[in-house]
């Protein structure tokens, strides 16, 4: 006998599921592994080290070395600064500009990490000046630009006759950038003026006109981009001030009862002198200043006031021409407004403090250090040329 076979199932349009479904195959999905505790701890230490560096570069580097996150050698530290993740660009510039022998070697290694081959001088400067904030101290600027000029000439050996030429032209370009793109500079330098400014800097000879024209047009068409520090605030500016303390400032405030609607009043403010500027705050804990007074082209002197003792005054030298101090302040509603002062009257707690403030402010009111550095280097080039001429004359006799 044959076993009867079951008739084929009829398709009824329904989906039938087995009473005991077969379990799906086990799929081993890779899970995101938790980082080892040691890695987590080291990441925290690295973050702390960067924070310390941004507040005090030397202490930050020392912390990273002590925790074995950096080696105590110039190459390792230079790579850390060049990578720059999470680092304050102003702090990098200050650290690289220090005159300590170790810092000078770190600066050398930092510059050697930059590749300038086949870049014109403006392109190389754009790259270099983006990797840190150029400090304001003349000696630091000199060391850093000297290192840049040496490195650029190593990468481009047939462009300039000496590193002195590269050094002077680099400063000329930086000053050109400021003059062309600073709204306070009314008379913009022309190409002819730029050419005249750089005559005789190539070991006594002139640079090709085409080279200077290309550099001029590059800066005119696109200014240098200055890196903003992480956090985009002024906090780092005030870490190492030239001077700070409580002073009283003579200001103005509205009063309906006063004649003409305004009366002058003295207000106590916390003042900080740094980077050729005078900042004042309502409280020492404030992060943003109530006002900023740039000291460029200003004068300071003792002042007599019947209502306040120990006064000094900041003023424009050409009051008769209607010049005002280029200052700004935060208004009562939080808006930043331009100041309209020809002078500032300030009172110190004592005569000694007044004299110290005047001394510090006078030291801060200086010319742009670039001009002095360029003048010194141009004199060096001229002296070299004269020495060669004397040697040539002596050999002909």
VEXVOTI-383224 format. One record per residue (C-alpha): residue number from 0; residue in three letters; x, y, z. Coordinates in pm, 1 decimal. Each point is the difference from the previous one (the first is absolute). Last residue first. Layout:
N
<atom NUM,"ala",<X,Y,Z>>,
...
! end
This chain:
397
<atom 396,"unk",<9439.4,9996.7,-452.3>>,
<atom 395,"unk",<-271.5,-212.3,-160.6>>,
<atom 394,"unk",<-22.9,-240.7,296.4>>,
<atom 393,"unk",<-57.5,289.0,241.0>>,
<atom 392,"unk",<-280.1,141.3,-212.2>>,
<atom 391,"unk",<-174.0,-338.9,-13.4>>,
<atom 390,"unk",<31.7,-44.8,376.5>>,
<atom 389,"unk",<-141.1,349.7,54.6>>,
<atom 388,"unk",<-292.2,-71.5,-234.2>>,
<atom 387,"unk",<-70.7,-328.5,178.1>>,
<atom 386,"unk",<0.9,175.1,339.3>>,
<atom 385,"unk",<-237.3,266.3,-132.2>>,
<atom 384,"unk",<-244.0,-268.2,-121.1>>,
<atom 383,"unk",<14.3,-182.0,333.2>>,
<atom 382,"unk",<-62.8,328.3,183.0>>,
<atom 381,"unk",<-304.7,65.9,-218.3>>,
<atom 380,"unk",<-141.6,-346.8,73.8>>,
<atom 379,"unk",<49.7,52.1,375.6>>,
<atom 378,"unk",<-167.2,341.6,-19.3>>,
<atom 377,"unk",<-296.3,-165.1,-171.5>>,
<atom 376,"unk",<-16.7,-251.5,288.2>>,
<atom 375,"unk",<-8.8,273.9,265.0>>,
<atom 374,"unk",<-263.5,200.5,-188.9>>,
<atom 373,"unk",<-215.1,-311.4,-43.0>>,
<atom 372,"unk",<12.1,-78.2,372.4>>,
<atom 371,"unk",<-77.8,359.8,96.2>>,
<atom 370,"unk",<-295.9,16.3,-237.2>>,
<atom 369,"unk",<-141.2,-336.1,111.6>>,
<atom 368,"unk",<4.4,109.2,366.3>>,
<atom 367,"unk",<-301.4,228.5,-67.4>>,
<atom 366,"unk",<87.0,319.4,180.5>>,
<atom 365,"unk",<-25.1,19.3,375.3>>,
<atom 364,"unk",<-258.4,96.3,259.8>>,
<atom 363,"unk",<54.8,-296.5,235.9>>,
<atom 362,"unk",<298.1,152.8,180.0>>,
<atom 361,"unk",<-195.2,322.4,44.1>>,
<atom 360,"unk",<-289.6,-199.5,146.2>>,
<atom 359,"unk",<228.4,-173.5,250.5>>,
<atom 358,"unk",<160.9,327.7,116.9>>,
<atom 357,"unk",<-336.2,175.8,29.2>>,
<atom 356,"unk",<-141.1,-293.2,198.2>>,
<atom 355,"unk",<302.9,-0.2,231.6>>,
<atom 354,"unk",<-30.1,375.4,59.2>>,
<atom 353,"unk",<-370.5,-31.9,84.8>>,
<atom 352,"unk",<75.2,-292.2,231.7>>,
<atom 351,"unk",<255.1,208.7,189.2>>,
<atom 350,"unk",<-237.4,297.9,22.8>>,
<atom 349,"unk",<-269.0,-218.2,153.7>>,
<atom 348,"unk",<-340.3,-155.2,-76.4>>,
<atom 347,"unk",<29.2,86.5,-373.3>>,
<atom 346,"unk",<-225.8,242.7,-189.8>>,
<atom 345,"unk",<-74.8,-5.8,-374.8>>,
<atom 344,"unk",<-95.4,278.2,-245.0>>,
<atom 343,"unk",<-40.8,-124.3,-358.0>>,
<atom 342,"unk",<52.8,233.2,-297.7>>,
<atom 341,"unk",<-138.8,92.7,-342.3>>,
<atom 340,"unk",<-290.3,-230.9,64.0>>,
<atom 339,"unk",<-280.0,-120.5,-229.2>>,
<atom 338,"unk",<-2.5,-374.1,64.1>>,
<atom 337,"unk",<-140.2,-244.4,-251.6>>,
<atom 336,"unk",<-291.0,-212.0,117.4>>,
<atom 335,"unk",<-28.0,-367.8,89.5>>,
<atom 334,"unk",<-362.4,-75.5,85.3>>,
<atom 333,"unk",<-77.0,-167.0,333.8>>,
<atom 332,"unk",<-303.0,211.1,93.6>>,
<atom 331,"unk",<201.0,220.7,237.2>>,
<atom 330,"unk",<263.6,62.4,-268.3>>,
<atom 329,"unk",<319.2,-202.6,-36.6>>,
<atom 328,"unk",<299.8,215.9,-83.2>>,
<atom 327,"unk",<226.9,85.8,-292.4>>,
<atom 326,"unk",<313.9,206.5,-46.6>>,
<atom 325,"unk",<160.5,167.6,-301.4>>,
<atom 324,"unk",<90.8,320.7,185.3>>,
<atom 323,"unk",<-144.0,305.3,-172.6>>,
<atom 322,"unk",<167.9,247.7,-231.7>>,
<atom 321,"unk",<-169.8,339.2,-26.9>>,
<atom 320,"unk",<297.7,170.5,-157.6>>,
<atom 319,"unk",<60.2,208.2,312.1>>,
<atom 318,"unk",<41.3,-314.6,207.6>>,
<atom 317,"unk",<310.5,-104.0,-191.2>>,
<atom 316,"unk",<207.6,-189.0,259.3>>,
<atom 315,"unk",<-294.5,-224.7,90.9>>,
<atom 314,"unk",<-41.4,-47.0,374.8>>,
<atom 313,"unk",<37.7,-234.1,294.7>>,
<atom 312,"unk",<-9.2,188.7,329.7>>,
<atom 311,"unk",<134.2,-58.7,348.8>>,
<atom 310,"unk",<-153.0,65.4,338.9>>,
<atom 309,"unk",<140.3,-46.4,352.1>>,
<atom 308,"unk",<-276.8,204.4,167.7>>,
<atom 307,"unk",<-362.5,46.1,-97.1>>,
<atom 306,"unk",<-245.4,294.0,16.6>>,
<atom 305,"unk",<240.1,288.7,-64.0>>,
<atom 304,"unk",<171.0,-187.1,-283.8>>,
<atom 303,"unk",<362.3,36.0,-102.2>>,
<atom 302,"unk",<132.8,-232.4,-271.4>>,
<atom 301,"unk",<319.9,-199.8,-42.0>>,
<atom 300,"unk",<71.8,-97.3,-361.0>>,
<atom 299,"unk",<-72.1,-269.0,-259.6>>,
<atom 298,"unk",<23.2,23.2,-379.8>>,
<atom 297,"unk",<-183.6,-196.7,-268.0>>,
<atom 296,"unk",<118.5,-115.1,-345.1>>,
<atom 295,"unk",<-91.5,-365.1,69.9>>,
<atom 294,"unk",<-141.4,-43.9,349.2>>,
<atom 293,"unk",<-313.3,-191.6,-99.8>>,
<atom 292,"unk",<-269.2,67.2,265.8>>,
<atom 291,"unk",<-241.1,-290.8,54.5>>,
<atom 290,"unk",<-320.0,21.5,204.3>>,
<atom 289,"unk",<-240.1,-200.9,213.6>>,
<atom 288,"unk",<234.8,-295.7,-25.7>>,
<atom 287,"unk",<-124.6,-357.1,-55.8>>,
<atom 286,"unk",<81.8,-282.1,241.1>>,
<atom 285,"unk",<-118.7,182.6,311.6>>,
<atom 284,"unk",<139.2,-139.1,328.6>>,
<atom 283,"unk",<203.0,313.3,80.7>>,
<atom 282,"unk",<-319.3,204.8,-13.0>>,
<atom 281,"unk",<-109.4,302.6,-208.2>>,
<atom 280,"unk",<281.0,-55.2,-246.3>>,
<atom 279,"unk",<256.9,222.0,-171.7>>,
<atom 278,"unk",<243.0,-82.7,-279.0>>,
<atom 277,"unk",<304.6,209.6,-92.5>>,
<atom 276,"unk",<167.3,-111.4,-321.5>>,
<atom 275,"unk",<362.2,-33.6,-118.2>>,
<atom 274,"unk",<-15.4,-379.5,43.0>>,
<atom 273,"unk",<-84.3,23.4,371.7>>,
<atom 272,"unk",<-113.1,252.5,261.6>>,
<atom 271,"unk",<-291.4,-121.8,213.8>>,
<atom 270,"unk",<-231.6,236.8,188.9>>,
<atom 269,"unk",<-268.0,-91.7,256.5>>,
<atom 268,"unk",<-245.3,290.2,14.3>>,
<atom 267,"unk",<-118.4,251.7,258.8>>,
<atom 266,"unk",<-226.5,262.6,-153.5>>,
<atom 265,"unk",<39.5,377.7,22.8>>,
<atom 264,"unk",<-290.7,206.7,-131.8>>,
<atom 263,"unk",<-51.8,262.8,-268.4>>,
<atom 262,"unk",<-356.4,130.1,-36.7>>,
<atom 261,"unk",<-238.9,-19.9,-294.6>>,
<atom 260,"unk",<-345.2,141.0,-89.5>>,
<atom 259,"unk",<110.8,345.7,-115.5>>,
<atom 258,"unk",<-21.0,117.0,361.7>>,
<atom 257,"unk",<-54.1,-294.6,233.5>>,
<atom 256,"unk",<-344.7,-106.2,114.8>>,
<atom 255,"unk",<-56.6,-246.3,-283.7>>,
<atom 254,"unk",<325.2,-169.9,76.9>>,
<atom 253,"unk",<195.4,-197.6,-257.6>>,
<atom 252,"unk",<340.5,-144.6,80.7>>,
<atom 251,"unk",<349.9,115.8,-79.1>>,
<atom 250,"unk",<346.1,-125.9,85.8>>,
<atom 249,"unk",<298.8,82.8,217.5>>,
<atom 248,"unk",<177.1,-326.7,70.1>>,
<atom 247,"unk",<98.6,-124.8,345.1>>,
<atom 246,"unk",<276.3,-260.4,24.6>>,
<atom 245,"unk",<21.3,-353.5,139.3>>,
<atom 244,"unk",<292.5,-211.6,-115.7>>,
<atom 243,"unk",<190.5,-161.2,-286.2>>,
<atom 242,"unk",<341.2,36.8,-165.7>>,
<atom 241,"unk",<198.5,-152.0,-285.1>>,
<atom 240,"unk",<-260.6,-275.8,-18.4>>,
<atom 239,"unk",<85.4,-370.9,-0.6>>,
<atom 238,"unk",<-330.9,-189.3,-5.1>>,
<atom 237,"unk",<-214.2,281.4,-147.8>>,
<atom 236,"unk",<16.1,-84.4,-369.0>>,
<atom 235,"unk",<-79.7,-363.7,74.9>>,
<atom 234,"unk",<-354.1,90.4,105.4>>,
<atom 233,"unk",<-88.1,211.0,-303.0>>,
<atom 232,"unk",<-250.7,-242.4,-145.4>>,
<atom 231,"unk",<-27.7,-215.6,-312.4>>,
<atom 230,"unk",<-17.5,-327.7,195.2>>,
<atom 229,"unk",<287.7,-141.3,-200.6>>,
<atom 228,"unk",<217.7,285.3,-126.3>>,
<atom 227,"unk",<-73.1,165.5,-330.4>>,
<atom 226,"unk",<255.9,-45.4,-276.0>>,
<atom 225,"unk",<87.5,312.9,-200.7>>,
<atom 224,"unk",<-89.3,-31.9,-366.2>>,
<atom 223,"unk",<238.1,205.3,-209.5>>,
<atom 222,"unk",<-174.3,233.2,-241.6>>,
<atom 221,"unk",<-118.1,-113.5,-345.6>>,
<atom 220,"unk",<-3.0,211.7,-316.6>>,
<atom 219,"unk",<244.2,266.2,121.7>>,
<atom 218,"unk",<227.3,-263.1,153.6>>,
<atom 217,"unk",<24.4,-199.7,-324.6>>,
<atom 216,"unk",<29.1,318.0,-206.5>>,
<atom 215,"unk",<304.7,118.8,197.7>>,
<atom 214,"unk",<174.6,-338.5,-16.8>>,
<atom 213,"unk",<-53.8,-24.8,-376.2>>,
<atom 212,"unk",<122.8,357.5,-54.0>>,
<atom 211,"unk",<310.7,-60.1,212.3>>,
<atom 210,"unk",<94.3,-310.7,-199.4>>,
<atom 209,"unk",<-67.2,172.6,-333.7>>,
<atom 208,"unk",<217.6,295.1,98.8>>,
<atom 207,"unk",<298.9,-228.8,60.6>>,
<atom 206,"unk",<176.8,79.5,331.6>>,
<atom 205,"unk",<241.0,291.7,15.3>>,
<atom 204,"unk",<369.2,-17.0,86.2>>,
<atom 203,"unk",<189.2,71.6,321.8>>,
<atom 202,"unk",<1.0,-360.7,119.2>>,
<atom 201,"unk",<-363.8,-27.6,-113.8>>,
<atom 200,"unk",<-134.8,282.4,219.4>>,
<atom 199,"unk",<98.2,281.1,-238.4>>,
<atom 198,"unk",<-349.9,130.2,-57.9>>,
<atom 197,"unk",<-273.7,-156.6,210.3>>,
<atom 196,"unk",<-194.9,308.8,111.1>>,
<atom 195,"unk",<20.7,141.3,-351.9>>,
<atom 194,"unk",<-173.3,-307.7,-139.8>>,
<atom 193,"unk",<-275.2,24.1,263.5>>,
<atom 192,"unk",<-43.3,371.2,-79.9>>,
<atom 191,"unk",<-32.7,-76.7,-370.1>>,
<atom 190,"unk",<-251.6,-276.9,73.8>>,
<atom 189,"unk",<-210.5,253.7,189.4>>,
<atom 188,"unk",<-35.6,35.7,377.1>>,
<atom 187,"unk",<-351.1,84.2,125.4>>,
<atom 186,"unk",<-51.4,348.7,143.3>>,
<atom 185,"unk",<-285.7,-19.0,251.1>>,
<atom 184,"unk",<144.4,-257.1,239.5>>,
<atom 183,"unk",<-271.6,-41.1,266.3>>,
<atom 182,"unk",<-180.7,-257.6,-216.2>>,
<atom 181,"unk",<300.6,-236.9,30.2>>,
<atom 180,"unk",<8.6,-213.8,-316.0>>,
<atom 179,"unk",<265.6,159.7,-218.3>>,
<atom 178,"unk",<221.5,132.4,280.2>>,
<atom 177,"unk",<-5.8,-321.5,203.1>>,
<atom 176,"unk",<74.1,-224.1,-299.7>>,
<atom 175,"unk",<277.7,234.7,-110.4>>,
<atom 174,"unk",<155.5,-26.1,347.5>>,
<atom 173,"unk",<-0.9,-380.4,-25.9>>,
<atom 172,"unk",<141.7,18.7,-354.0>>,
<atom 171,"unk",<280.6,237.2,102.7>>,
<atom 170,"unk",<80.3,-229.8,291.9>>,
<atom 169,"unk",<38.8,-294.3,-237.7>>,
<atom 168,"unk",<207.8,215.7,-237.0>>,
<atom 167,"unk",<246.3,81.8,279.2>>,
<atom 166,"unk",<42.0,-364.4,107.5>>,
<atom 165,"unk",<24.7,-136.4,-354.7>>,
<atom 164,"unk",<272.8,250.5,-83.0>>,
<atom 163,"unk",<184.7,-79.5,323.8>>,
<atom 162,"unk",<-23.4,-372.7,-85.6>>,
<atom 161,"unk",<227.5,69.9,-294.9>>,
<atom 160,"unk",<10.2,11.5,-380.6>>,
<atom 159,"unk",<-370.4,-66.2,-32.6>>,
<atom 158,"unk",<-202.9,-234.2,-224.5>>,
<atom 157,"unk",<254.2,-266.4,-97.5>>,
<atom 156,"unk",<4.4,-211.5,316.6>>,
<atom 155,"unk",<-371.7,-46.0,53.1>>,
<atom 154,"unk",<-42.1,-254.9,282.8>>,
<atom 153,"unk",<315.5,107.5,185.6>>,
<atom 152,"unk",<-84.1,366.4,-69.1>>,
<atom 151,"unk",<-342.6,-47.3,158.5>>,
<atom 150,"unk",<152.6,-170.0,304.8>>,
<atom 149,"unk",<248.6,281.6,63.0>>,
<atom 148,"unk",<-268.2,266.1,-45.7>>,
<atom 147,"unk",<-235.4,-178.5,241.1>>,
<atom 146,"unk",<267.8,-37.4,268.8>>,
<atom 145,"unk",<84.6,370.7,-26.3>>,
<atom 144,"unk",<-371.7,79.0,12.4>>,
<atom 143,"unk",<-35.7,-191.6,326.0>>,
<atom 142,"unk",<308.8,145.3,166.2>>,
<atom 141,"unk",<-86.7,358.9,-98.9>>,
<atom 140,"unk",<-364.1,-31.3,107.1>>,
<atom 139,"unk",<112.4,-120.5,343.2>>,
<atom 138,"unk",<242.7,291.8,34.5>>,
<atom 137,"unk",<-268.8,251.6,-105.1>>,
<atom 136,"unk",<-266.6,-118.2,245.6>>,
<atom 135,"unk",<-348.3,-0.6,-153.3>>,
<atom 134,"unk",<-31.1,-374.1,-54.2>>,
<atom 133,"unk",<-87.7,-150.7,-342.5>>,
<atom 132,"unk",<-302.4,-223.5,51.4>>,
<atom 131,"unk",<69.8,-360.6,-101.6>>,
<atom 130,"unk",<-24.0,-243.9,-296.0>>,
<atom 129,"unk",<-181.4,249.5,-224.7>>,
<atom 128,"unk",<304.0,230.2,-14.9>>,
<atom 127,"unk",<211.9,-272.8,-163.2>>,
<atom 126,"unk",<-251.2,-104.1,-265.8>>,
<atom 125,"unk",<-85.9,356.0,-103.6>>,
<atom 124,"unk",<370.3,89.8,12.3>>,
<atom 123,"unk",<81.8,-283.2,-241.2>>,
<atom 122,"unk",<-269.7,113.7,-242.7>>,
<atom 121,"unk",<124.4,360.0,20.6>>,
<atom 120,"unk",<360.8,-108.3,-63.3>>,
<atom 119,"unk",<-77.7,-205.9,-307.8>>,
<atom 118,"unk",<-41.5,-370.5,58.2>>,
<atom 117,"unk",<205.8,-251.8,-201.4>>,
<atom 116,"unk",<141.4,-159.5,318.1>>,
<atom 115,"unk",<-139.4,150.0,321.4>>,
<atom 114,"unk",<-46.2,-314.3,209.4>>,
<atom 113,"unk",<-42.8,66.9,371.7>>,
<atom 112,"unk",<132.7,-263.1,242.2>>,
<atom 111,"unk",<336.4,180.2,-10.9>>,
<atom 110,"unk",<-165.6,304.2,157.1>>,
<atom 109,"unk",<-107.1,-200.1,305.7>>,
<atom 108,"unk",<345.9,-159.5,30.5>>,
<atom 107,"unk",<165.0,344.0,4.6>>,
<atom 106,"unk",<-258.1,132.8,245.0>>,
<atom 105,"unk",<64.7,-300.5,226.5>>,
<atom 104,"unk",<375.0,75.0,-17.1>>,
<atom 103,"unk",<-68.3,361.9,102.5>>,
<atom 102,"unk",<-226.0,-123.2,279.2>>,
<atom 101,"unk",<278.8,-223.0,135.6>>,
<atom 100,"unk",<249.7,288.9,-11.7>>,
<atom 99,"unk",<-241.2,227.8,196.3>>,
<atom 98,"unk",<-76.1,305.1,-214.2>>,
<atom 97,"unk",<-379.0,-46.4,-1.5>>,
<atom 96,"unk",<-172.2,58.4,-336.2>>,
<atom 95,"unk",<-130.7,-354.4,-41.4>>,
<atom 94,"unk",<-181.8,21.2,334.6>>,
<atom 93,"unk",<-164.9,335.7,-74.0>>,
<atom 92,"unk",<-110.9,-115.2,-344.4>>,
<atom 91,"unk",<-146.0,-327.1,129.0>>,
<atom 90,"unk",<-182.8,186.6,279.3>>,
<atom 89,"unk",<-151.6,237.2,-257.9>>,
<atom 88,"unk",<-112.0,-296.4,-210.7>>,
<atom 87,"unk",<-182.6,-157.4,298.2>>,
<atom 86,"unk",<24.5,-376.2,-32.2>>,
<atom 85,"unk",<-295.2,-232.2,-55.9>>,
<atom 84,"unk",<175.4,-185.9,-281.9>>,
<atom 83,"unk",<329.5,176.2,-77.2>>,
<atom 82,"unk",<158.6,-256.1,-229.6>>,
<atom 81,"unk",<295.7,237.9,-19.5>>,
<atom 80,"unk",<13.5,37.8,378.7>>,
<atom 79,"unk",<8.8,-376.7,63.2>>,
<atom 78,"unk",<247.4,-46.7,-286.3>>,
<atom 77,"unk",<227.8,266.2,152.6>>,
<atom 76,"unk",<-16.3,-170.3,341.3>>,
<atom 75,"unk",<108.7,-332.2,-148.8>>,
<atom 74,"unk",<281.1,152.2,-207.4>>,
<atom 73,"unk",<130.6,221.7,281.0>>,
<atom 72,"unk",<54.1,-277.0,251.5>>,
<atom 71,"unk",<-146.3,-69.1,342.6>>,
<atom 70,"unk",<-242.4,-264.0,-119.1>>,
<atom 69,"unk",<-371.0,70.1,17.5>>,
<atom 68,"unk",<-291.9,-187.9,155.7>>,
<atom 67,"unk",<228.4,-146.0,266.9>>,
<atom 66,"unk",<-200.0,156.3,286.3>>,
<atom 65,"unk",<299.7,213.7,99.4>>,
<atom 64,"unk",<45.4,104.2,-365.1>>,
<atom 63,"unk",<-363.7,108.5,-36.2>>,
<atom 62,"unk",<15.7,198.6,326.0>>,
<atom 61,"unk",<325.8,169.6,-106.0>>,
<atom 60,"unk",<-155.5,101.5,-333.4>>,
<atom 59,"unk",<-300.8,150.8,179.4>>,
<atom 58,"unk",<214.5,179.7,257.4>>,
<atom 57,"unk",<206.1,163.6,-275.4>>,
<atom 56,"unk",<-306.2,95.6,-207.7>>,
<atom 55,"unk",<-195.3,165.7,286.1>>,
<atom 54,"unk",<-377.8,30.1,-49.1>>,
<atom 53,"unk",<-21.2,-168.6,-340.5>>,
<atom 52,"unk",<261.5,-252.8,109.8>>,
<atom 51,"unk",<-198.6,-87.3,313.8>>,
<atom 50,"unk",<-307.3,-71.7,-212.0>>,
<atom 49,"unk",<209.3,-208.1,-238.3>>,
<atom 48,"unk",<141.2,-198.7,291.6>>,
<atom 47,"unk",<-348.5,-56.0,145.0>>,
<atom 46,"unk",<-122.0,-136.3,-333.0>>,
<atom 45,"unk",<306.9,-226.0,-18.8>>,
<atom 44,"unk",<-57.3,-119.4,357.4>>,
<atom 43,"unk",<-363.0,-81.2,-78.3>>,
<atom 42,"unk",<105.5,-190.7,-311.4>>,
<atom 41,"unk",<257.2,-185.4,210.4>>,
<atom 40,"unk",<-268.6,-104.6,249.2>>,
<atom 39,"unk",<-230.7,-124.0,-273.1>>,
<atom 38,"unk",<285.5,-195.5,-157.3>>,
<atom 37,"unk",<89.2,-162.5,334.0>>,
<atom 36,"unk",<-363.4,-89.4,59.8>>,
<atom 35,"unk",<3.5,-197.5,-320.7>>,
<atom 34,"unk",<-225.5,134.0,-272.0>>,
<atom 33,"unk",<-341.3,-164.4,-7.2>>,
<atom 32,"unk",<-31.1,-221.1,-303.2>>,
<atom 31,"unk",<-260.9,82.3,-260.3>>,
<atom 30,"unk",<-173.5,-332.2,-48.2>>,
<atom 29,"unk",<64.2,-207.9,-309.9>>,
<atom 28,"unk",<-320.2,-172.4,-104.6>>,
<atom 27,"unk",<8.3,-380.0,42.4>>,
<atom 26,"unk",<-305.5,-123.1,-183.8>>,
<atom 25,"unk",<-176.0,-308.4,141.7>>,
<atom 24,"unk",<-209.6,-167.4,-266.6>>,
<atom 23,"unk",<-365.7,57.4,47.0>>,
<atom 22,"unk",<-201.8,-243.3,214.2>>,
<atom 21,"unk",<-205.2,-246.7,-205.9>>,
<atom 20,"unk",<-366.4,66.9,52.4>>,
<atom 19,"unk",<-205.3,-241.5,209.8>>,
<atom 18,"unk",<-364.8,40.7,-102.7>>,
<atom 17,"unk",<107.0,77.0,-353.1>>,
<atom 16,"unk",<-129.3,323.0,-147.9>>,
<atom 15,"unk",<-261.7,9.4,-278.9>>,
<atom 14,"unk",<-38.5,303.0,-221.4>>,
<atom 13,"unk",<-349.9,9.3,-141.7>>,
<atom 12,"unk",<-84.8,31.1,-371.3>>,
<atom 11,"unk",<-172.4,-339.3,-2.8>>,
<atom 10,"unk",<267.4,-194.3,-182.2>>,
<atom 9,"unk",<-105.7,-367.8,26.1>>,
<atom 8,"unk",<250.0,-231.4,157.3>>,
<atom 7,"unk",<103.3,-294.8,-215.0>>,
<atom 6,"unk",<-199.4,-310.9,72.3>>,
<atom 5,"unk",<147.8,-227.9,260.1>>,
<atom 4,"unk",<157.1,-309.7,-137.9>>,
<atom 3,"unk",<-163.5,-334.5,41.4>>,
<atom 2,"unk",<240.1,-269.6,106.8>>,
<atom 1,"unk",<10.9,-263.0,-265.1>>,
<atom 0,"unk",<-109.4,-346.0,68.7>>,
! end
